[in-house]
Amino acid sequence: MVSQDLVIIGGGFAGVYTARGLLKRGIPVTLVSDDNHFTFTPLLHEVATGSLLPNDIIFEYERFFHSKAFRFIRGRVEDLDPEKKTIRLTGGHSLEYSYLVIATGSVTNLTQVAGSQHAFVLKDVHDAVKLKSAILARAQDYNRHVAISVVGGGPTGLELVFDLDLMLRALRRKNPDSHYTLRVVHGSDTFCSMSVPPVQKYIRRALERAGIEIICNAMAQEITQDEIKTTQGTFHSDVTILCAGVLPNTSMLGTLKKDEKGHIPVNAFLQTLEHPSIFALGDIIAVNGTPVPKLAQTAVREADVVAANIQSLINSEPPRVSYKAQVIGMLFSLGFGDGVGVIGRVVVKGIPAWYLWRTVYLFKTPGLFNKLRVAFTWTLGLFQGRNLTEL
């Protein structure tokens, strides 16, 4: 058994930004993750549609932190024993900890729809590459037709469906005899539920202008290889993508207390209710019984709270920084040159919103070299178009 003072489980936004906050405070960190890289998930849809390359949005942990106080362990957590303060990894290896941060994120709920094994998801770069290859295989075969259904009208589903439209238009310019059907299936008539009415109206108009079929108030019931059955009817679909319905990724956490949906209850300091030495944040938590918005911006702010409170505990002081769930703003890309969103109470639309969206994500990209790489790929795309090769 290996002893480590502070262990973080999970290498997404919540885990990475907590690690960065702790390292800045001079606190050594051990990060445990299935992969050896951080994925900038808000741009996954651009990899799936050829606007960016896979390497543009993944960053190796060792290079990301570049600190002697950082240690990375590649592995999958299989069990947690809060009483003994140990976690068990694949292969039978165990880690002891003094403080533990759980940031394991969410997974797509594949149990809510029959036949979900026939659907695609968009949670990591492998999913993006797989989705892109499947679309190209259909769109460029002998029949040159592909029918795509995106299930979910939240930020991920909307940004993906608009970029898919542009990708398919690019394919049709190269092959005029090709054609496609693109639809979004959404469980209500409200897109991006946290958005204000002007944003809702703009999104709907943008979908209509693009010719994207809108199936609202429809729940997906069953997915086959070439169909999607919903409460509003059955539709032909060669490629179906699930962008709705996620669950906290907490099944491996043993006896740690969770609610009926798998969220970990935490207090205002983001400590688990039964074990003050265990912190949790990101998509997996419920504060005062209420799940927090599953967004990168909330995970980053939670990370600052966790890092500050762990430092207080290490200094034998009580935690002092409390977390208040707040969404500062929301920005959505609706395809190249178009976007919409809200910053505070100000609604931004069109090209200004799209430029602001790209600027925000560019500056959130970790590291100067990585920012330059993303900016270069975007700039190159203005002259060469999308990269429509399969990987």
Buried (B, 14 or more C-beta within 10 A) or exposed (E): EEEBEBBBBBBBBBBBBBBBBBBEEEBBBBBBBEBEBBBBBBBBBBBBBBBBBBEBBBBEBEEBBEBEEBBBBBBEBBEBBBEEBBBBBEEEEBBBBBBBBBBBBBBBBBEBBEBBEBBBBBBBBEBBBBBBBBBBEBBBEEEBBBBBBBBBBBBBBBBBBBBBBBBBBBBBEEEEEBBBBBBBBBBEEBBBEEBEEEBBEBBBEBBEEBEBBBBBEBBBBBBBEEBBBBEBEEBEBBBBBBBBBBBBBBEBBBEBEBEEEBBBBBBBBBBBEEBBBBBBBBBBBBBEEEBBBBBBBBBBBBBBBBBBBBBBBBEEEEBEBEBEBEEEBBBBBBBBEBBBBBBEEEBBBBEEBBEBBBEBBBEBBBEEEBBEBBBEBBEEBEEEBBBBEEE
